[in-house]
Amino acid sequence: MIRLKSFFFCLVLAAPLAGAQPTPANSPKATQTEREKVYLVQPGITAPKLLAPALLELQKQRCKYKTKSDVQLKFLVDKAGRPNYITFLHPAGNDLDRFALEVLSSDRFTPAMKDGDPVVVATAMEIELLGCAEIKALPRSSLSSPPLQLGAQPNQRFLPLEEAPEYTAFYAEDLLASPIPASVDHSTKIGGSISEPKMIFSSDPLYTDEARKKRLTGIVIVQVIVDTHGMPQNPRVIKPLGMGLDENALDAVRRYRFRPAFNQEKGTPVPVMISVSISFHLY
């Protein structure tokens, strides 16, 4: 019988990624506004309203593989009605999470109001997404769903939110100009006011036929940056096993979702580097 286990732990690294340049102290992204009070929607606080949602490009060919998910996200709406610091409540664990982030990052809202003035409010949204791909079925050896396109325009609805940071600060340059960063060029050290990311979705890797025949067991360690949305970025194997298990470990880590690390003093999510230990055992 084959049994797989995945174990997660954080590895604190003081240095940024190899070859990466830290953000200069005087760069726009390093300059923050004064801390802002964050409110929840409640009596005396009018809720933000979604303006016309963005229309996304849909899959033009007929879908042969379909999957539907409701992705739930929480975020802040600033005084200008822009979404900030979007993180997952309930992810899908596939490409639909990226579409959900893209949808919400493109949305604009009427700001929340208190005594006639705009305020920062924390809220949540559920986005119903239909993904489709051209293939009919997944190979048995595949862990991930195929690359997905959107098969229909998403449906969105607000959800109640019961908790929010007391204060937050916004960067002078909009952090969410690119909702899904191609890479993360720096990370923050965990400790002090910087909390660890918390895993909220994981998936077990698959054994390869070659590794099963050779009865190969052991641990693959993957180093990855958890970005400010809780998405894994730039995973790389730092302790390999071989026989295809390294690639399957990377596939599993790409599906992980986290509550991001948080700067508790500033009330902002921050990217951090962690290590994930994935155990392969045969029983």
C-alpha positions in Angstrom: 0.0 0.0 0.0 1.2 3.5 -0.8 0.8 6.2 1.6 2.0 9.8 1.2 2.4 12.4 3.8 3.2 16.1 3.4 4.8 18.1 6.2 5.0 21.9 6.3 7.5 24.0 8.2 8.9 27.5 7.9 12.6 28.2 7.3 13.5 31.7 8.3 16.0 33.3 5.9 17.4 36.7 6.4 18.7 37.1 2.8 16.5 37.7 -0.3 16.5 35.3 -3.2 19.7 34.7 -5.0 20.2 37.3 -7.7 17.4 39.5 -6.4 17.8 43.1 -5.4 16.1 44.3 -2.2 13.6 47.2 -2.6 15.5 50.4 -2.0 14.3 52.4 1.1 13.4 55.4 -1.0 11.5 53.5 -3.8 7.8 54.2 -4.2 6.9 50.8 -3.0 8.8 51.4 0.3 6.9 54.6 1.0 3.7 54.1 2.9 0.9 56.4 3.9 0.0 57.0 7.6 -1.9 54.2 9.2 -5.6 54.1 8.5 -8.4 52.9 10.7 -10.1 49.8 9.3 -13.9 49.3 9.8 -16.3 46.4 9.3 -19.6 46.8 7.7 -22.0 47.5 10.6 -24.6 50.0 11.7 -23.2 53.5 11.0 -20.9 52.2 8.2 -22.4 52.0 4.8 -21.2 49.0 2.7 -19.1 49.5 -0.4 -21.0 48.7 -3.7 -19.5 46.9 -6.7 -19.5 49.1 -9.8 -19.7 47.5 -13.2 -17.4 44.4 -13.0 -14.7 43.9 -15.6 -15.4 41.5 -18.4 -12.7 38.9 -18.9 -11.7 37.0 -22.1 -13.5 33.7 -22.3 -12.4 30.4 -23.8 -13.4 30.5 -27.5 -13.3 26.8 -28.2 -15.7 24.3 -27.0 -14.9 23.0 -23.4 -14.0 19.3 -23.1 -13.0 19.5 -19.5 -15.0 21.7 -17.1 -14.7 22.5 -13.5 -16.6 25.0 -11.3 -15.5 26.6 -8.1 -16.6 29.3 -5.7 -13.5 31.1 -4.5 -13.9 33.2 -1.4 -11.6 36.2 -0.8 -11.3 38.9 1.9 -9.9 42.3 1.2 -9.8 46.0 2.1 -11.7 48.7 0.1 -9.8 51.9 0.4 -11.2 55.4 0.5 -11.0 55.6 -3.3 -13.0 52.4 -3.8 -10.0 50.2 -4.8 -9.5 46.7 -3.5 -6.3 46.1 -1.5 -4.6 43.2 0.3 -6.6 40.4 -1.2 -6.2 37.1 0.5 -8.0 33.7 0.4 -10.8 32.5 2.7 -11.6 29.4 0.6 -9.4 28.7 -2.5 -10.0 26.3 -5.3 -6.4 25.0 -5.4 -6.1 25.4 -9.2 -5.9 28.1 -11.9 -9.4 29.5 -10.9 -7.7 31.1 -7.8 -5.6 33.2 -10.2 -8.7 34.2 -12.1 -10.5 35.1 -8.9 -7.6 37.4 -7.9 -7.6 39.0 -11.3 -11.3 39.6 -11.2 -11.3 41.2 -7.8 -8.1 43.2 -8.4 -9.9 44.7 -11.5 -13.1 45.6 -9.6 -13.9 49.1 -8.4 -16.3 50.0 -5.7 -18.1 52.9 -4.2 -16.2 53.5 -0.9 -17.7 52.7 2.5 -19.0 55.8 4.3 -19.0 56.9 8.0 -20.7 60.2 8.9 -20.6 61.3 5.3 -16.8 60.6 4.9 -15.2 57.6 3.0 -13.4 55.1 5.3 -11.4 51.9 4.8 -13.5 48.8 5.2 -12.7 45.1 5.4 -15.1 42.9 3.5 -15.3 39.5 1.7 -16.5 38.3 -1.7 -17.4 35.0 -3.2 -16.6 34.6 -6.9 -18.3 31.8 -8.9 -16.0 30.7 -11.7 -16.4 28.2 -14.5 -13.1 26.9 -15.8 -12.7 24.9 -19.0 -9.9 23.2 -21.0 -9.6 21.6 -24.4 -8.6 18.1 -23.1 -11.2 15.5 -22.3 -9.7 14.0 -19.1 -6.6 14.2 -17.0 -3.8 11.6 -17.2 -3.7 9.2 -14.2 -0.2 10.5 -13.3 -1.3 14.1 -13.2 -2.0 15.9 -9.9 -3.0 19.3 -11.2 -6.0 20.2 -13.3 -5.1 21.2 -16.9 -4.4 24.8 -17.7 -7.8 26.5 -17.4 -9.5 29.3 -19.3 -12.7 30.9 -18.2 -15.8 29.4 -19.7 -18.3 32.0 -18.5 -18.2 35.5 -16.9 -17.8 35.2 -13.1 -20.6 35.9 -10.7 -19.7 37.9 -7.6 -21.5 38.5 -4.3 -20.4 40.1 -1.0 -20.0 37.9 2.1 -20.2 39.0 5.7 -16.8 39.4 7.5 -16.4 39.2 11.3 -12.7 40.1 11.8 -10.5 42.8 10.4 -7.1 44.4 11.3 -7.6 47.5 13.5 -5.3 49.5 11.3 -3.6 49.3 8.0 -1.2 51.3 5.8 -1.2 51.6 2.0 1.8 51.9 -0.3 2.2 55.1 -2.3 2.4 52.9 -5.4 -0.5 50.5 -5.8 0.7 47.0 -4.8 -2.0 45.3 -6.8 -1.2 46.9 -10.2 -0.2 43.4 -11.2 -2.5 41.0 -9.3 -0.5 37.9 -10.1 3.2 38.8 -10.0 5.4 36.8 -12.3 8.0 36.7 -9.6 8.6 38.0 -6.2 12.0 39.8 -6.0 12.4 40.0 -2.2 11.1 38.5 0.9 10.8 39.5 4.6 12.3 37.7 7.5 9.8 35.9 9.8 9.9 37.0 13.4 9.1 39.9 15.6 6.1 41.7 14.1 6.2 39.5 11.0 3.9 36.4 11.5 4.3 33.1 9.7 2.1 32.2 6.8 -0.6 29.6 7.5 -1.4 26.9 5.1 -5.1 26.7 4.3 -5.0 24.3 1.3 -2.7 21.5 0.5 -2.5 18.5 -1.8 -0.5 15.3 -1.6 2.0 14.6 -4.4 1.8 11.5 -6.5 4.3 8.6 -6.7 5.8 8.0 -10.1 5.8 4.4 -11.5 9.6 4.4 -11.6 9.9 5.4 -8.0 7.3 2.8 -6.9 9.1 0.0 -8.8 12.4 1.0 -7.2 10.7 1.5 -3.8 12.3 4.9 -3.5 11.4 6.7 -0.3 12.5 9.9 1.4 11.8 13.6 1.6 11.8 16.4 -1.0 12.4 19.9 0.4 11.0 22.8 -1.7 11.8 26.4 -1.1 9.1 28.8 -2.1 8.0 32.4 -1.5 4.5 33.0 -0.2 3.4 36.3 -1.8 1.0 38.8 -0.3 -2.1 37.0 -1.6 -1.0 33.7 -0.1 0.1 32.2 -3.5 3.3 30.2 -3.9 5.9 31.8 -6.1 9.1 30.5 -7.6 9.2 27.1 -6.0 12.5 25.3 -6.3 13.8 22.0 -5.0 16.7 22.3 -2.5 16.8 18.6 -1.4 15.9 16.3 -4.3 15.0 12.6 -4.5 14.9 12.0 -8.2 12.8 9.6 -10.4 10.2 12.2 -11.0 9.3 12.8 -7.4 10.9 16.3 -7.4 8.6 17.4 -10.2 5.6 15.9 -8.4 6.5 17.7 -5.2 6.7 21.0 -7.1 3.3 20.3 -8.7 1.9 19.8 -5.2 3.5 23.0 -3.8 2.1 25.1 -6.7 -1.4 24.1 -5.5 -0.8 25.1 -1.9 -2.6 28.2 -0.6 -1.8 30.2 2.5 -2.9 33.0 4.7 0.1 35.3 4.0 2.6 36.5 6.5 1.5 39.7 8.2 3.3 42.7 9.5 1.3 43.2 12.6 2.6 46.7 13.3 1.6 48.1 9.9 -1.4 45.8 9.3 -0.1 44.7 5.9 0.6 41.3 4.3 4.2 40.7 3.3 6.0 38.1 1.2 8.2 35.6 3.0 10.4 32.6 2.1 9.6 29.2 3.6 10.6 25.6 3.1 8.1 22.8 2.5 9.1 19.2 3.4 7.2 16.6 1.4 7.6 12.9 2.5 7.3 10.0 0.2 6.9 6.6 1.8 5.7 3.1 0.8 3.8 1.0 3.3 
